Amino acid sequence: MNDYEVIIGLEVHAELSTNTKIYCNCTTEFGADPNTHCCPICTGMPGTLPVLNEKVVEYAVKAGLAMNCEISRFSKQDRKNYFYPDLPKAYQISQYDLPLCEHGNIEITVGKDKEKYKKNIGITRIHIEEDAGKLIHDAFTGDTLVDLNRCAVPLIEIVSEPDIRSADEAVAYMQTLKSILEYLEVCDCKMQEGSLRCDVNLSVRKRGQKEFGTRTETKNLNSFRAIYNSIEFEIKRQIEVLENGGKIIQETRRFDDVKNIGYAMRTKENADDYRYFPEPDLAPIVLSEEYIEKIKNALPEMPHIKKERYMSKYGLPEYDAEQLTASKYVAKFFEEANDICNNPKAVSNWIMSDLFRLLNENEIEITSCKITSENLAKLILLIDKGTISSKIAKQIFEEMFENGKNPEDIVKEKGMTQISDENAIKEMVEKVVSNNPQSVTDYKAGKDRALGFLVGQIMKETKGKANPQIVNKMLIEILNK
């Protein structure tokens, strides 16, 4: 595999968070009964006329500006003709030669620690288009049903340059795009619902070869894992075909994320096959300088800028700042908690270790988490005041994650208040020292582990409630007498 270079370009489809569809007043709400969110316009009935949703243009321009694109002052919409059961008009309104946004780029960060590097990925274009419907295959009857609720839900398609060279870079690119779209609030980025998905165009070539190889396109990948695994599968497949003297066929493929295999769907179409022509029922899109400037001035603080602010304002390491700002919702959680407890490093540590671990184990997003930013701040304040120990705090945090309770209430209910009374701790220390003469002898002989053992025995005796700082100080004083 080291003899080959991989060339990857991604076509990312992001459903825009508008209230209504791109050309009619039907709602874009997800999860309704089949065929209840559609009308004569979005189902392509004869005699109907589309009317462009202005919010769609605004959101596309916002995305273009955030990705350093040139915004077209004049663009148009086109008909992309193809026959498929979930496309009732037999054409999709999209943009072809005059898209809204062109020639952009974003910076991605790939890898960790010493292997980490940054790279610019070019954005060829961002254009608006309508989504198709959805086919539902019944495994029991063999029937295929059509749900047209998704027809004409507004999309932006973000097309990258073929600058990506590995599955890791592709995932980093998708994560960066997701972060930007979340911050802009133009897409909810719920990949499990299909509101952010991508097609992977991939080819391989011998190292040193100038010409690109024949590419394939793997469609509709809607998780980072699926993107990574499909790329790894397709790289291996294409190299094996070439090494065995075969030729790569330009085709459209699908990837089964459960079986971890890809398979061919159909021969890949070219632009000519779609017979593009200007949409006759929609006027060109003409944007003024004032309109673009107004959107530009209203852009929110973007992830890379927020990251720099976290490092300078809160003194956080680059890695912490990068992790916290990758998601708009995590950044919001962090800032809300820190505003209450004013301990940025502690908030960062709890989010990046315990909270991220529990979110991953339970496969949920921070927006669905029962722990509130306010309650995390209260937990940190309880530690800072010496009311509870860090060890007890871990137990409380797990319970907060399960039931969303206030940490102060959990402490009261379970009697978890930290013991900081020096006389009470002294009695326990003397008892443990008296009961473990061998450990005392080992400590005096210079065996440091003996001290840790004795501390552990004291914490066990107090069920983790004793103040560890006082325990250590008092134990060393008694042992050194």
Residue pairs with C-beta under 8 A, 6 or more apart in sequence:
1 235
1 236
1 239
3 206
3 207
4 204
4 205
4 206
4 207
4 235
4 239
4 242
5 165
5 204
5 205
5 206
5 207
5 209
6 165
6 166
6 202
6 203
6 204
6 231
6 235
7 162
7 164
7 165
7 202
7 203
7 204
7 205
7 212
7 213
7 215
8 162
8 164
8 165
8 166
8 169
8 170
8 200
8 201
8 202
8 231
9 124
9 159
9 160
9 161
9 162
9 163
9 164
9 201
10 158
10 159
10 160
10 164
10 170
10 173
10 174
10 198
10 199
10 200
10 201
11 157
11 158
11 159
11 160
11 198
11 199
11 201
11 217
12 157
12 158
12 159
12 160
12 174
12 177
12 196
12 197
12 198
13 131
13 155
13 156
13 157
13 196
13 197
13 198
13 199
14 63
14 155
14 156
14 158
14 177
14 181
14 186
14 187
14 189
14 195
14 196
15 28
15 131
15 153
15 154
15 155
15 187
15 188
15 194
15 195
15 196
16 55
16 56
16 59
16 60
16 153
16 154
16 155
16 156
16 186
16 187
17 28
17 59
17 185
17 186
17 187
17 188
18 28
18 53
18 55
18 56
18 59
18 154
19 27
19 28
19 55
20 26
20 27
20 28
20 53
21 27
21 28
21 42
21 53
21 130
21 151
21 152
21 153
21 154
22 50
22 52
22 53
22 56
22 93
22 128
22 129
22 130
22 152
22 153
22 154
22 155
23 41
23 42
23 50
23 51
23 52
23 53
23 93
23 130
23 152
24 39
24 41
24 42
24 50
24 51
24 152
25 39
26 37
26 38
26 39
26 41
26 42
26 152
27 37
28 37
28 153
28 154
29 37
30 190
30 193
30 195
31 193
32 149
34 136
34 145
34 147
34 148
34 149
35 147
35 148
35 149
36 149
37 149
38 148
38 149
38 151
40 48
41 48
41 49
41 50
41 152
42 130
42 148
42 151
42 152
43 88
43 148
43 151
44 88
44 89
44 90
49 281
50 93
50 281
50 282
52 77
52 282
52 285
53 154
56 128
56 154
57 100
57 128
57 285
57 287
58 295
59 154
59 156
59 184
59 186
59 187
60 100
60 101
60 126
60 127
60 128
60 156
61 71
61 100
61 101
61 287
61 291
61 292
61 295
62 184
62 186
62 295
62 299
63 101
63 126
63 156
63 158
63 180
63 181
63 184
63 186
64 70
64 71
64 100
64 101
64 104
64 126
65 71
65 292
65 295
65 296
65 299
66 180
66 183
66 184
66 299
66 302
67 101
67 104
67 105
67 106
67 123
67 126
67 158
67 180
68 104
68 105
68 106
68 123
69 101
69 102
69 103
69 104
69 123
69 125
69 126
70 101
70 102
70 103
70 104
71 100
71 101
71 287
71 292
72 98
72 99
72 100
72 101
72 102
72 285
72 287
73 286
73 287
73 288
73 289
73 292
74 98
74 284
74 285
74 286
74 287
75 95
75 98
75 99
75 100
75 284
75 285
76 95
76 98
76 278
76 279
76 282
76 284
76 285
77 93
77 94
77 95
77 128
77 278
77 279
77 282
77 285
78 93
78 94
78 95
78 96
78 97
78 276
78 277
78 278
78 279
79 91
79 92
79 93
79 94
79 276
79 277
79 278
79 279
80 91
80 92
80 93
80 94
80 96
80 129
80 274
80 276
81 90
81 91
81 274
81 275
81 276
82 90
82 91
82 92
82 269
82 273
82 274
83 90
84 132
85 135
85 144
85 146
86 132
86 133
86 134
86 135
86 146
86 147
86 148
86 151
87 132
87 133
87 151
88 133
88 148
88 151
92 129
92 130
92 132
93 129
93 130
93 279
93 282
94 127
94 128
94 129
94 130
94 157
95 127
95 128
95 129
96 271
96 276
97 276
99 125
99 126
99 127
100 126
100 127
100 128
100 285
101 123
101 125
101 126
101 127
102 124
102 125
102 126
103 122
103 123
103 124
104 122
104 123
104 126
105 120
105 121
105 122
105 123
106 120
106 121
106 123
106 173
106 176
106 177
106 180
107 118
107 119
107 120
107 121
107 176
107 304
108 118
108 119
108 120
108 121
108 169
108 172
108 173
108 175
108 176
109 116
109 117
109 118
109 172
109 176
109 322
110 116
110 117
110 118
110 119
110 166
110 168
110 169
110 172
111 117
111 168
119 163
119 169
120 163
121 160
121 161
121 163
121 164
121 169
121 173
122 160
122 161
122 163
123 158
123 159
123 160
123 161
124 159
124 160
124 161
125 157
125 159
126 156
126 157
126 158
126 159
127 156
127 157
127 159
128 154
128 155
128 156
129 154
129 155
129 156
129 157
130 151
130 152
130 153
130 154
130 155
131 150
131 151
131 152
131 153
131 154
131 155
132 150
132 151
133 146
133 147
133 148
133 149
133 150
133 151
134 146
134 147
134 149
134 150
135 144
135 145
135 146
135 147
136 144
136 145
136 146
136 147
137 143
137 144
137 145
138 144
138 145
156 186
156 187
158 177
160 173
162 201
162 212
164 170
164 173
166 231
167 227
167 228
167 229
167 231
167 232
167 235
168 228
170 200
170 227
170 228
170 231
171 224
171 227
171 228
174 198
174 224
174 227
175 224
175 326
176 303
177 196
178 189
178 191
178 196
179 303
179 325
179 326
179 327
179 328
180 302
180 303
181 187
181 189
181 196
182 189
182 327
182 328
182 329
183 300
183 301
183 302
183 303
183 328
184 299
184 300
185 300
187 195
187 196
188 195
189 195
189 196
190 196
191 197
191 222
191 223
191 224
192 222
192 223
194 220
194 222
196 222
197 220
197 221
197 222
198 221
198 222
198 227
199 217
199 218
199 219
199 220
199 221
200 217
200 218
200 221
200 227
200 230
200 231
200 234
201 215
201 216
201 217
202 215
202 216
202 217
202 218
202 231
202 234
202 235
202 238
203 212
203 213
203 214
203 215
203 216
203 238
203 248
204 213
204 235
204 238
204 239
204 242
205 211
205 212
205 213
213 238
213 242
213 248
214 247
214 248
214 249
214 250
215 248
215 250
215 268
216 234
216 238
216 248
216 249
216 250
216 251
216 252
216 253
216 268
217 251
217 252
217 253
217 268
218 230
218 234
218 253
218 254
218 255
218 262
219 252
219 253
219 254
219 265
220 254
221 227
221 230
221 255
223 257
225 257
226 255
226 257
229 255
229 257
229 260
230 255
230 257
230 262
233 255
233 260
233 261
233 262
234 253
234 262
237 262
238 248
241 247
241 248
242 248
249 264
249 267
250 267
250 268
251 264
251 265
251 266
251 267
251 268
252 264
252 265
252 266
252 267
252 268
252 269
253 262
253 263
253 264
253 265
254 262
254 263
254 265
255 261
255 262
256 262
256 263
301 309
303 325
303 326
303 328
303 331
304 325
306 325
306 331
307 318
307 321
307 322
307 325
308 321
310 316
310 320
310 321
310 324
310 325
310 344
311 317
311 318
311 321
314 321
314 338
314 344
314 345
314 348
315 344
315 345
316 324
316 344
316 345
316 348
320 345
320 348
320 352
323 330
323 352
323 356
324 330
324 331
324 334
324 348
324 351
324 352
325 331
327 366
329 365
329 366
329 367
330 351
330 366
332 373
333 351
333 366
333 373
333 376
334 344
334 347
334 348
334 351
334 373
336 373
336 374
336 377
337 347
337 351
337 373
337 374
337 376
337 377
337 380
338 344
338 347
338 377
339 377
340 373
340 374
340 377
340 378
340 381
341 347
341 377
341 378
341 380
341 381
341 384
343 380
343 384
346 380
346 383
346 384
347 376
347 377
347 380
350 376
350 379
350 380
350 397
351 376
354 394
354 397
355 366
355 369
355 371
355 376
355 401
358 398
358 401
359 365
359 366
359 369
369 401
370 400
370 401
370 402
370 403
370 404
371 397
371 400
371 401
371 404
372 404
375 400
375 404
375 405
375 406
375 407
376 400
378 406
378 407
378 408
379 393
379 396
379 397
379 400
379 407
382 388
382 393
382 407
382 408
382 411
383 389
383 390
383 393
386 418
386 420
386 467
387 411
387 417
387 418
388 396
388 411
388 416
388 417
388 418
389 418
389 464
389 465
389 466
389 467
389 468
390 468
391 459
391 464
391 468
392 416
392 418
392 464
392 465
393 407
395 416
395 464
396 407
396 410
396 411
396 416
397 407
399 405
399 410
400 407
400 410
410 416
411 417
416 465
417 465
418 465
418 466
418 467
419 425
419 462
419 465
419 466
419 467
420 467
420 470
422 470
422 474
425 458
425 466
425 467
425 470
425 471
425 474
426 474
428 458
428 461
428 462
428 466
429 458
429 471
429 474
429 475
429 478
430 478
431 461
432 454
432 457
432 458
432 461
433 440
433 454
433 475
433 478
433 479
435 457
436 453
436 454
436 457
439 450
439 453
439 454
440 450
440 454
440 479
442 449
442 450
443 450
443 451
443 454
443 479
444 479
451 475
451 476
451 479
454 475
454 479
455 468
455 471
455 472
455 475
458 466
458 471
458 475
459 466
459 468
459 471
